[in-house]
Amino acid sequence: MTEFDRETLRALADDGNERALDRLADLAEARGDVQELSDLLDEGCLHAGELLTRRAAAARDLLELQRIADAGYDEAAEVLEQLLAGGSD
């Protein structure tokens, strides 16, 4: 993957480029920056929701899964339901 300047990606994302938002989420994930991932999810970046859901599911963090679902990533609600029902995945 080609590395892009974070500021350039941010400018593109601010102009509505969803792919740039996804790349910002990838960069935040690589740095382990959960706060930035959360901020990106709040901006509507579903890829950030996916990454956060993976983290929360691995940690079995039910409250975080609920927060992610409330922020608009519906798959987090499905994972939460599976965990509450006793499923492993």
C-alpha positions in Angstrom: 0.0 0.0 0.0 1.3 3.4 -0.9 1.8 5.7 2.1 0.1 9.0 1.9 0.6 12.1 4.0 -1.9 12.1 6.8 -2.7 15.8 6.3 -3.5 15.2 2.6 -5.8 12.3 3.5 -7.4 14.5 6.2 -8.0 17.2 3.6 -9.6 14.7 1.2 -11.7 13.3 3.9 -12.9 16.7 4.9 -14.0 17.2 1.3 -16.1 14.0 1.6 -13.7 11.4 0.2 -14.7 8.1 1.9 -11.7 6.2 0.7 -9.5 8.8 2.4 -11.4 8.3 5.6 -10.8 4.5 5.3 -7.0 5.1 4.8 -7.0 7.4 7.9 -8.6 4.6 9.8 -6.0 2.1 8.6 -3.2 4.5 9.7 -4.9 5.0 13.1 -5.2 1.2 13.5 -1.5 0.7 12.6 -0.6 3.2 15.4 -3.1 1.6 17.8 -4.9 5.0 18.1 -8.3 3.9 19.3 -9.4 7.5 20.0 -8.8 8.5 16.4 -10.7 5.4 15.2 -13.6 6.5 17.4 -13.5 10.0 16.1 -13.5 8.6 12.5 -16.5 6.4 13.3 -18.2 9.5 14.7 -17.5 11.1 11.3 -19.3 8.2 9.6 -16.3 6.0 8.6 -17.7 2.5 8.6 -14.2 1.0 8.1 -13.3 2.6 11.5 -16.3 0.9 13.0 -15.2 -2.4 11.5 -11.7 -2.1 13.0 -13.1 -1.0 16.4 -15.6 -3.9 16.4 -12.7 -6.4 15.8 -10.8 -4.9 18.8 -13.8 -4.9 21.1 -14.9 -8.4 20.1 -11.4 -9.7 20.8 -11.4 -8.0 24.2 -15.0 -9.1 24.7 -15.8 -5.5 25.6 -19.6 -5.5 25.6 -19.9 -1.8 26.5 -17.6 -0.7 23.7 -19.5 -2.9 21.2 -22.7 -1.1 22.3 -21.1 2.3 21.9 -19.9 1.3 18.4 -23.3 0.1 17.5 -24.9 3.4 18.8 -22.4 5.3 16.7 -23.9 3.7 13.6 -21.9 0.5 12.9 -24.7 -2.0 12.8 -22.4 -5.1 12.7 -21.2 -4.2 16.2 -24.7 -4.9 17.4 -24.7 -8.3 15.7 -21.4 -9.2 17.4 -22.7 -7.9 20.7 -25.8 -10.1 20.3 -23.6 -13.1 19.5 -21.5 -12.6 22.5 -24.5 -12.2 24.8 -26.1 -15.3 23.3 -22.9 -17.3 24.2 -21.5 -17.6 20.7 -17.7 -17.4 20.2 -17.8 -15.5 16.9 
